[in-house]
Amino acid sequence: MQKGGRSNPGGFLIEQRRLEKQPAELRVRAFTEITLKPTAAGGTVQASRCTDCGVPFCQNACPLQNNIPDWLALSADGDLREAWRVASATSTMPEICGRICPQDRLCEGACTLQQSGWDGVTIGSVEAWIADTAFDNGWVEPIRPLAERGQSVAIVGSGPAGLAAADRLRSEGYRVTVYDRHDRAGGLLTYGIPGFKLEKRIVQRRIDRLIEGGVQFVLNTNVGVDVTMDELRSRHDAVLLAMGVYQARTLSVPGRGPNDTVAALDFLIAQNRVDCGDAPDASAPHAAGRDVVVVGGGDTAMDCVRTAVRQGANSVVCLYRRDRDNMPGSAREVQNAEEEGVRFEWLGAPKALMSKGEAVTAVRAQRMALAQDLASAAPGQRRDIAPVPGSDFDLPADLVIEALGFEPEAFAEQLDAGLGLTRWNTLQVARGGFATTLPGVFAAGDAVRGASLVVWAVRDGQDAAAEIDRYLRARTEEAAA
């Protein structure tokens, strides 16, 4: 085989085969991942479908700029250890991104085969397979810095941005301490994403690797309450704020009282705690035997409807104001939800909550219509909607879950440190970088860009770590001069 080639140059003619899924009637009984583990032969064959095109659109569409054609070629030739080396060079979490990235909107959607009318390469499943094989075979090297630098960095938040930054900074020899408000590390990866998409052991082995490499985790610690920003800045040479955004958007409709709905994250956290081994909380929201309506159309909404099915709901409906083609969530997640018995009410928006006594009994909704042709919409813009007069309908519901997205928390009040904010209340950073308005304090992930994808948080965490490294090295040089 020529260098840069592949052993099966006509592989794209092979039928695309995605990972097999458990039958829906079986998978809804548990919170384990729904896909079956690929065979080595199957993974190699699917990797060989890559055409090694001159312009790797898949790589360009990946926020991490992963060297996808390279590790596909290596996987096709059976050199999985080298494929892992290439994949892990640009990503601190290949096994996680391979599972939860919306590849249909990123690398796989941009695949030349997909754009040419063929089925695209199953990039995500190959990525996860490479990484799982690496862990199974002991190829994932421990973090062993070449030299200890003697400077310390505090990271606030142990979600994907914080974990990615911790990995990079510890690898450079910095002492890293991660502070998190929860009792477990992982942030959204642990408490926000259900086990049927990402099992907790996958996240925990990443956290264990960091701990074994010398990263310290200080949990049950709310920065701004249990420890101040001033204290962090005095203890550490640099601080990275990677808290994410968790302020849930709420419905604004008649009939909604303070206890009539459940926030999506509260619903998901309760189940994820059980999946982590905690005893069930009798006061936590649960869908067993109830008529559930989830309002929203993103991936969090899909997590909620699929969780409700597994909890034994009587019925589960997803109410979304646009149509399937304009839905922000992953098309694959919609398909999985439909297979598991979720009903979708497209082009429907909540108009009011109906109650009997103090209990919600139904969601009154109104049909919506797309207000403009797709051709007239600006690039990247979803089509506007308008209500259809006289189209009200009721959906039975005694559990209404709001999955309308997230907004930044009151960072300025919480941290009380004079941090600059944008007009969207995200943390203000220097153009093209991660430095905040406070010297030595940096920010990354959703706290800067707003609610976004895990893969973007990983990218931001890695890039912020590189900027912090440059900052601390410059300070060391100045002190030595």
N, C-alpha and C positions, 0 to 999 in steps of 0.2 A: 504493500500500500504506500502510495506517495505521502510524504509529509503534508499534513493539512487536508488530506483526502479522507475517504472512508471506505470500509470494506464492502459496502452495499450501496453504490452510487445511484441505483434506481429504486432505493428503498421507499420513496414517496408513493410508489405504486402499491405498496403493501397497505392493506386495509387498516385504518385507524382503529385501535382498540383501547378504550379507556379502561381504567381499573374497574374490575367487576364489583358490583355493590351487593350487599346482602339483600335478599327480598324484603320489600317494604314491610310486610306483615311480621317479619322477624326483627328488623332493625329498630322498629318503634318500641320494642320492649326494653331497650337498654340505651345507655348514653355513651356507648363505645363507638369508635369510628366506623362508618358505614361501609367503607371500601375494604376489599380483601387484599391482602399483601400480594404484590406482584411477584411472579417468578423471574429468575434471572434471564431466562430465555425470552420471556415476554417483554421485559424492560429493555433488553438489548435490541430486539426487533423494532420496538417503537422508537427508540433513539435513532435507529438507522434510517428512519423516514426523513430526517433533516436533509435538505438539499444543499446545505452549505452555500447559500446564495451570496453573491458578491457584496450586497449591502444587508447586514443582519438586522432587519427591522425588528426582530424579536428582542435583540439586545437594546436597540434604541428605545423600545417601548417599556423596557424594564427600569423602574426607578433606581435600581442598584447598578444598572449597566452591567449585569452579569454576563460573563463570556459564554453565553448559551451554546452557540455552535460548537465551541471547543469541547465543552464537557459532554455534549451530545455525541460528538464524534468519538471521544474516548470511551463513552459508555457503549456505543455501537460495536467497538472493537474489544469490549470486555475488560478494558483497563479502568476499573471502577476506582481504584485507589488514586490514580492520577486525576480522574474526573472529580473526585472529592477535593483534591488539592486545589484544582482550578475553581470549583464552585465555592469553596470556603474562603478563597482569596478576596472575594468581593462582597461576601455576605456572612454575617455572624450567625445567621439562622436559616440555612437552606431548607432544613427539614420542616421548619414552621411555615416559611413562605410558600414552599411547595404544596403545603396542605391548604392554606387559607387565603392565598392571594386570589383575586378575581382574574385568573389568567385569560379568561375569555375577553376581558376588557384591556388586557395588557399584552404580555408576550405572545400568547397563543392567538389572540385576536389580530396581531400584527404579522403573524407568520406568513411568509410568502405563499405557502401552500393554501392557507386559509383565504388569502386575498385573491388567489388564482382560481378559486372554485373547488379545490380539493379540501379534504379534511386536514386541518393543521396538525402539527406535531404536538403530542401530549406532554408539553414541557414541564408542567407542574408535577405530574405524577413521577416523571423520570427524576426530577430534582429531589423529591422526597425519598425516592428509592435509593438514589446515590447516597444521601445523607444517612438514612437508616442502615444501609449496608456498612457505612463507615463506622457508625456507633457499634453495630453488632460485631465488627471485626477488630475493634480497638484501634482504628486508624485516627480517631479524633484525639489529637495530641493535647496534653494538659497545658495550661498556661504557665510557662516558665520564662519569665523575662531574662534577657541576657544580662541585665544589670538593674539594680534598684536605684531609682532616681532620688529618693529621699523626700519628694514632694507629695502632697496628698490632695485628692479631689473628692468633694462631696457631690453625690448625685441624688437629686430629689425626685423620687418616682422610679419604680422598678418594672415599668412596662417595657415594651419593645425598644423604645428610644434609650431608656436608661440602661437596660441590659446590654444593648449593642455598644453603647459608649463605655460601659464598665469593662467589657471584653477588650476593646481596643486600648483603653488607657492602662489597664493592668498589664497587658502584653508589652507595653512600653516601659513598664517598671514603676508606675506610680502606685502609691497606696490609695485604694479606692474604697470609699464607704458609701453604701446606698441606703437612703432613708425612705421608708414607705409607711403610709398610714394604715395599711392592712396588716393582718396577722400572717400573711404569706406573701412571698415575692412573686412577681410575674405580672402584676397589674391586670390589664385587659386580657392578657393571654391566659391568666389563671382564673379570673373571676368573670370575665365578660364573654368569653367564647365557649360554647358548649362542648362537652366531650365528644359528641358525635362528629364534630369537625376537627377537634384538636384535643387528644387525650392528655390529661394532666401530667402523665409520666414523661411526655415529650418535652413539656416545658420544664419540668423539674430536673431533668438530666442536664439541661443548659444551666440552670441555676446551680446545681451541684458542681458543675465544672468550674463555674466562677468562684464558688466557695473554696473548692480544692486549690484553686489558683491564688487564693489570698484575698479575694474581695470580701469585705465585711458587709453584712446586711443588718440594719437597725430597723426592726419592724415595730408596728403599733406606735409609730411616731409621726405625728402630724406637724409638719414644719409650719411655723407660724403660731402654733399652740403649745406643743411640747418642747420645741426648740425654735429659737428665733433665727432669722436670717443673719443678724449680726453675730450670733454665736457660731453659726456655720462658717461665716467668713473669717472669724478669728481662729477657728480650729483648722481650717483647710486653706490651701494655697489657691484653689479655684473651686467654683461651685457651678454645677450644671443643673438647671431646672428642666425636668422632663416629666411633669405631673400629668400630662394629658388634659382632656376636657371632659367633665362628667356632669355638668349641669344640664339636666334633661329639659328639653322643650315640652310644653304642656298644651293640651287642647284648650281652646278658648271658645267654648260653646255653652249655650244655656243648659242649665241642669247639672253642670259639673260642680260637685262639691269637693272639699279637700280630701275625702276618703273614697271617692267614687271611681278612681282609676288607679292603676299601678304603673310606676315607671318601669320601662323595659329593663334597665340595668338592675333594679331591685329584684325583679322577677328572676333574672338570669343568675345573679349572685347567689340567691337562696339555693337554687338547684346546684350550682357549681360548688358550693360549700359541701353539700351532701356528697357530690362526686369526689371531693377531696378527702372524705372520710368523716366529716362532722355529722353529728346527730341532727336529724330534721328539726327545724324550728317551727313549732306549731303556729306561731304568729306570722310566719312568712307567707306570702301569696302562693297559692297552689291551684292548679287547674283541674284536679281530679273531679270528675262528675259535673263540670261546669260548662256553660256555653261561653266560649271565649271569642272576643273580637280584638284583633291587634290592628291598630291604626298606624300605617306607615308602609313604606315600600323599599327600605334599604336592607342591608344584610342583617342588621340588628332585628328588624321585624321578622326576617326569615328564621333567625335564631329563636325568637320567641314563639312563633307558631309551631315550630318543630319540637321545641321543648314542651309546649302545652299538649301536643299529641302524645308524647312519651309519658307525661304525667297522668294521662287517662282522662283527658277532657271529653265531654259529651259531644261537643262540636267545636271546630276551630275555623274562623273566618279571618282573612286578611283583607282589610278595607284600604284601598289605595286610590287616590284621586286621579291618577293618570292611567294609561293603558300599559300593557305588558312591555311594549317596545320602548316606552319612556320611563321604565322603572329603574331606579339607581342601583338596586341590588343585583347580585350575580344571577344570570339566567340559569345557571346550574342549580343554584339554591332554590329557585322557584320550582324547577322541575322536581327536585328532591321533595320539596314540600307537597307538591301535587300528588306525587306517588304515595306519600304518607297520609293522604286523606284531607289535606288542608283545602278549603274552598277559597277562591279569590273573587272578590267583588271589585272588578276593575272600574275605573271612571266613577268612583263613589267617594264622596267626602262627608265626614261627620257633620251633622247640623245641630244635634242636641242629644243629651242623654235623658232617657226616660226612666222614671223610678216609680216604685210602689213602696210607700213609706220611706224608709231610709236606704232601701236597696235598689241598685240599678237593675233594670229588667231588659233594657234594649238600647241600641244605638239607632237614632233616627238619622238617616243619611239621605243625600241628594245626589242624583246623577249629574255627572259633569261631561262636557264635550270639549274635544280639542279645538282650540280657538283659531288655529292657523295651520296651514299646510306645512309639512315638514320642509319643503323646498324654501319656504320663506323664513324659516328660523335661522338665527345666526349660528355659525359653526360652534359645536359643543353645547348649544343651548337646547334645553328641553322645550317641547311645545307648550304654549300657554293653555290654560283651561278656563272654561266659563260654565256656570251652573245652568242646568236645563230646567226651565220653569215647570212646576207641577210634577216633578219626578221623585218626590219623597218616597222612601221605603224604610222599613224597620228591620233591624237584625237583632234577634234575641241575644241577650248578653247579660250574664251576672258577673263577668270578669272582663274588664276593659283595660287593655295594656297599651300605653302610649309609647310608640317607637318612632318618634318624630325627629330624632337626631339630638345632638348635644351642643352645648355652648360653653364658653369658658366660665370658670368660676370667678369669684371676685378676688382675683390674684392680688390686687393692690391692698385690699383690706386684709386678706389672709396672711400675706407675707409682711405687710407694713414696712416696706424697705425702700420706698421711693422708686420702684421699678416703673419704667415707661411702658405704657400700653398703647395699642393701636385703637382705631375707632371701632374695631370688632371686639375689643377687650382681650385680645391675645397679647402675649408678651412682645414688646417691641425689641427687635434686634437690628444690628447694623446691616445695611444693604449688602447682600451677598455673603453674609456671615451669620454668626450665632452669638456675638457679644451683645449683652443687654446694656442698658444705660448705667449699670453699676459696674465699676471696675472689678475684673476678676470673676464676674458672674455671667454665665452663658445660658442659653435656653435652646431647646430642640423639641421636635415632635409636634404633637397636636397642640401643645401650649403655645406654639408659635404659628403654625399653619391652620389651626382649627381642626375639627374632626376630619380625619382622613384615614388612609389605609395603613395597615401594619407595616407594609413594605416601605412606605415613605418614612415612617417613624424609625425603622431600622437604618435607612439611608441617612436621615438627619442625625441620629445618634452616632453613627460612624464618622460622619463629616465633622460634627461638633467635637468629637474626641480628637480628631486631627488638628482642629484649630486650637483646642486647649493645650495640646502638646506643643504646638508652635509658641503659644503665649508663655508657657512655663519655661521652655528652653530659652526664650529670649530674656526672661527675667533672671535666669541663672547666669546667662552671659553678661548681663548688665551688672549683676552683683559681683561677678569675678573681675570686671574691668577696673 
